[in-house]
Amino acid sequence: MQVLELLILPPASGLIAIVLGLLFWGRRLGKGLVFAGIAWLYVAATPLFAGWLLAGLERGYPVAPPLPEAAGAIVVLAGGRHPDAPEYGGETVSPHSLERLRYGARLHRDTGLPLLVSGGRVRGDEPAAEADLLADVLEGELGVAVRWRETESRNTCENALFSAHLLAEAGIEHALLVSHALHMPRAVWCFQRTELAVTPFPTLPMGDLSRHRGITVVLPQPRALWLTGQALHEYLGLVWYRVKWEVRIGK
């Protein structure tokens, strides 16, 4: 699945189209493929297109929503690891995970609600679960206690299933859910298929184009290409989860 996704997303998909077009250059199809590949790479690298994709994911999840009275915990979803960080003793959290746990720590201080961190070993051979890496930063560097560590999940739907089970054992039926804004549609979709009600508390929305002025919104930029890839990853994930997980955990 990961290799297929890499082939679908830019820049690989655009480059593949260009290479195929050059191989069949003598035919009308070849020239069309080259043009389509170049056009796709250009569009995918513009802030205008990246912002449009991101807005479709983030629009329904406002930052800092009203705090629900029924909430009994804060769930922070892991966002990856940095496997080679000798200055931290080996592994540490990725920038995505750090951004999420920082917001989780702030919500904990603001609300007093206990924290659950969720994330296991995606490949299966990593030394530590992602939840343990998150907890180490929260407790060791930010001075925030972690009540629960969900260490078995390998993807977002397992985050939801296993976190809901842990909180159900504690008698908690509603939690604040912390993840990146662009990841929130997939996360909420998964939690809606458990018995745990969640209120999304997204962090760091990236679809705002206000910092781009005039012509810069249509000028290709490396970060815009990366954001397009991130957004398309989420859209593909939503489709894949509806195919794979609806059968397994559908209501």
C-alpha positions as CSV (number, residue, x, y, z in Angstrom):
1,M,0.0,0.0,0.0
2,Q,2.8,2.4,0.9
3,V,4.6,1.9,-2.4
4,L,1.3,2.3,-4.4
5,E,0.7,5.6,-2.5
6,L,4.1,6.9,-3.3
7,L,3.5,6.2,-7.0
8,I,0.2,7.9,-6.9
9,L,1.3,11.1,-5.1
10,P,3.4,13.9,-6.5
11,P,6.1,14.1,-7.6
12,A,6.3,10.4,-8.6
13,S,3.0,10.4,-10.5
14,G,4.0,13.4,-12.5
15,L,7.5,12.1,-13.3
16,I,6.0,8.7,-14.3
17,A,3.7,10.4,-16.7
18,I,6.6,12.4,-18.2
19,V,8.8,9.3,-18.6
20,L,6.0,7.3,-20.3
21,G,5.3,10.3,-22.5
22,L,8.9,10.4,-23.7
23,L,8.9,6.7,-24.4
24,F,5.8,7.2,-26.6
25,W,6.8,10.6,-27.9
26,G,6.1,9.7,-31.5
27,R,2.4,9.3,-30.7
28,R,-0.2,11.8,-29.7
29,L,-0.6,9.9,-26.4
30,G,3.1,10.5,-25.6
31,K,2.9,14.3,-26.0
32,G,-0.3,14.3,-23.9
33,L,1.3,12.4,-21.1
34,V,4.3,14.8,-21.0
35,F,2.1,17.8,-20.9
36,A,-0.2,16.2,-18.2
37,G,2.9,15.3,-16.1
38,I,4.3,18.8,-16.3
39,A,1.0,20.4,-15.6
40,W,0.3,18.1,-12.6
41,L,3.7,18.9,-11.1
42,Y,3.1,22.6,-11.5
43,V,-0.4,22.6,-10.1
44,A,0.6,20.3,-7.2
45,A,3.4,22.7,-6.2
46,T,1.3,25.8,-5.9
47,P,0.0,27.2,-2.6
48,L,-3.4,27.8,-4.2
49,F,-3.9,24.1,-4.9
50,A,-2.4,22.9,-1.7
51,G,-4.5,25.3,0.3
52,W,-7.7,24.2,-1.5
53,L,-7.0,20.5,-0.6
54,L,-6.2,21.3,3.0
55,A,-9.2,23.5,3.4
56,G,-11.4,20.6,2.4
57,L,-9.9,18.6,5.3
58,E,-9.7,21.2,7.9
59,R,-12.8,23.3,7.4
60,G,-15.1,21.3,9.7
61,Y,-12.8,21.4,12.7
62,P,-12.4,24.8,14.3
63,V,-9.4,25.4,16.5
64,A,-10.1,25.8,20.2
65,P,-13.8,24.7,20.2
66,P,-15.9,25.1,23.4
67,L,-14.9,22.6,26.1
68,P,-17.6,19.9,26.6
69,E,-18.6,19.4,30.2
70,A,-18.8,15.6,29.7
71,A,-15.1,15.2,28.7
72,G,-13.1,13.0,31.1
73,A,-9.8,12.7,29.3
74,I,-7.5,14.0,26.6
75,V,-6.4,11.6,23.8
76,V,-3.2,12.6,22.0
77,L,-2.5,10.6,18.8
78,A,1.2,9.9,18.0
79,G,2.4,11.3,14.6
80,G,5.6,9.3,14.0
81,R,9.1,8.9,15.4
82,H,12.6,10.1,14.6
83,P,14.6,6.8,14.6
84,D,18.1,8.2,14.7
85,A,18.5,10.8,17.4
86,P,21.7,10.0,19.3
87,E,21.5,13.2,21.3
88,Y,18.3,11.8,22.8
89,G,19.7,8.3,23.4
90,G,18.4,6.7,20.1
91,E,14.8,7.4,19.2
92,T,12.6,10.4,19.9
93,V,9.3,11.8,18.7
94,S,8.9,13.3,15.2
95,P,8.1,17.0,14.7
96,H,4.4,16.0,14.1
97,S,4.3,14.1,17.4
98,L,6.0,17.0,19.2
99,E,3.4,19.5,17.9
100,R,0.5,17.3,19.0
101,L,1.9,16.5,22.5
102,R,2.7,20.1,23.1
103,Y,-1.0,21.0,22.5
104,G,-2.1,18.1,24.6
105,A,0.0,19.4,27.5
106,R,-1.5,22.8,27.1
107,L,-5.0,21.4,27.2
108,H,-4.1,19.3,30.2
109,R,-2.9,22.4,32.1
110,D,-6.0,24.4,31.0
111,T,-8.6,21.7,31.9
112,G,-7.0,19.4,34.4
113,L,-8.1,16.4,32.4
114,P,-5.8,13.3,32.4
115,L,-3.8,12.4,29.3
116,L,-3.9,9.3,27.2
117,V,-1.2,9.0,24.5
118,S,-1.7,6.5,21.7
119,G,0.7,4.9,19.3
120,G,2.5,1.6,18.9
121,R,5.1,0.1,16.6
122,V,4.1,0.6,13.0
123,R,6.7,-1.7,11.5
124,G,6.7,-4.0,14.5
125,D,10.5,-4.0,15.1
126,E,11.0,-0.6,16.6
127,P,12.6,-0.5,20.1
128,A,9.8,1.5,21.7
129,A,6.1,2.2,21.1
130,E,5.4,5.7,20.0
131,A,3.2,6.3,23.0
132,D,6.2,5.6,25.2
133,L,8.2,8.2,23.3
134,L,5.4,10.7,23.7
135,A,5.1,10.0,27.4
136,D,8.9,10.4,27.9
137,V,8.7,13.9,26.5
138,L,5.6,14.9,28.3
139,E,6.8,13.7,31.7
140,G,10.5,14.2,31.4
141,E,10.7,17.5,29.5
142,L,7.3,19.2,30.0
143,G,6.5,18.0,33.5
144,V,3.1,16.6,32.5
145,A,1.8,13.3,33.9
146,V,0.5,10.7,31.5
147,R,-2.4,8.6,32.9
148,W,-2.6,6.0,30.1
149,R,-0.3,4.7,27.4
150,E,-1.9,2.9,24.5
151,T,1.1,1.1,22.9
152,E,-0.4,-1.6,20.6
153,S,-1.9,0.5,17.7
154,R,-0.3,0.6,14.3
155,N,-2.7,3.0,12.5
156,T,-5.4,5.6,13.3
157,C,-8.3,3.2,13.5
158,E,-6.4,1.0,16.0
159,N,-5.6,4.2,17.9
160,A,-9.3,4.7,18.2
161,L,-10.2,1.1,19.1
162,F,-7.6,0.6,21.7
163,S,-7.8,4.1,23.3
164,A,-11.6,3.7,23.5
165,H,-11.1,0.4,25.3
166,L,-8.7,1.8,27.8
167,L,-10.9,4.7,28.6
168,A,-14.0,2.5,28.9
169,E,-12.3,0.5,31.6
170,A,-11.8,3.8,33.4
171,G,-15.5,4.7,33.0
172,I,-14.8,7.5,30.6
173,E,-17.2,8.0,27.7
174,H,-16.1,11.4,26.2
175,A,-12.6,12.7,25.5
176,L,-10.9,15.6,23.8
177,L,-9.1,14.4,20.7
178,V,-5.8,16.0,19.7
179,S,-4.2,15.6,16.3
180,H,-3.3,17.8,13.4
181,A,-6.1,19.6,11.7
182,L,-5.6,17.9,8.4
183,H,-5.6,14.5,10.1
184,M,-8.7,15.1,12.0
185,P,-11.3,13.9,9.5
186,R,-9.7,10.4,9.4
187,A,-9.2,10.4,13.2
188,V,-12.8,11.4,13.9
189,W,-14.1,8.8,11.4
190,C,-12.3,6.1,13.3
191,F,-13.4,7.2,16.7
192,Q,-17.0,7.5,15.6
193,R,-16.9,3.7,15.1
194,T,-16.1,3.1,18.8
195,E,-18.1,3.7,21.9
196,L,-16.0,6.7,22.9
197,A,-17.4,10.1,22.0
198,V,-14.8,12.7,21.1
199,T,-14.6,16.5,20.6
200,P,-11.9,17.3,18.1
201,F,-9.2,19.8,19.3
202,P,-7.1,20.2,16.1
203,T,-3.7,21.8,16.1
204,L,-1.8,23.8,13.5
205,P,-4.2,24.1,10.5
206,M,-2.1,24.6,7.3
207,G,-4.8,25.5,4.8
208,D,-4.6,29.3,5.4
209,L,-3.3,31.2,2.4
210,S,-3.3,34.6,4.0
211,R,0.5,34.8,4.2
212,H,0.7,34.4,0.4
213,R,0.3,37.6,-1.5
214,G,-0.7,38.2,-5.1
215,I,1.1,36.0,-7.6
216,T,2.9,33.9,-5.0
217,V,-0.2,31.7,-4.6
218,V,0.3,30.3,-8.1
219,L,4.2,30.1,-8.0
220,P,5.5,26.6,-7.5
221,Q,7.1,26.2,-4.0
222,P,8.7,23.1,-2.4
223,R,6.5,23.4,0.8
224,A,3.3,23.6,-1.3
225,L,4.3,20.4,-3.1
226,W,4.9,18.7,0.3
227,L,1.5,20.0,1.6
228,T,-0.2,18.7,-1.4
229,G,1.3,15.3,-0.8
230,Q,0.2,15.4,2.9
231,A,-3.4,16.4,2.0
232,L,-3.7,13.7,-0.7
233,H,-2.3,11.1,1.8
234,E,-5.2,12.0,4.0
235,Y,-7.8,11.8,1.2
236,L,-6.4,8.4,0.2
237,G,-6.4,7.3,3.8
238,L,-10.1,8.2,4.1
239,V,-10.9,6.1,1.1
240,W,-8.8,3.2,2.2
241,Y,-10.3,3.2,5.7
242,R,-13.8,3.1,4.3
243,V,-12.8,0.0,2.3
244,K,-10.8,-1.8,4.9
245,W,-12.2,-0.7,8.3
246,E,-15.9,-0.2,7.7
247,V,-16.3,-4.0,7.5
248,R,-14.2,-4.6,10.6
249,I,-15.5,-1.9,13.0
250,G,-18.5,-0.5,11.2
251,K,-21.6,0.1,13.3
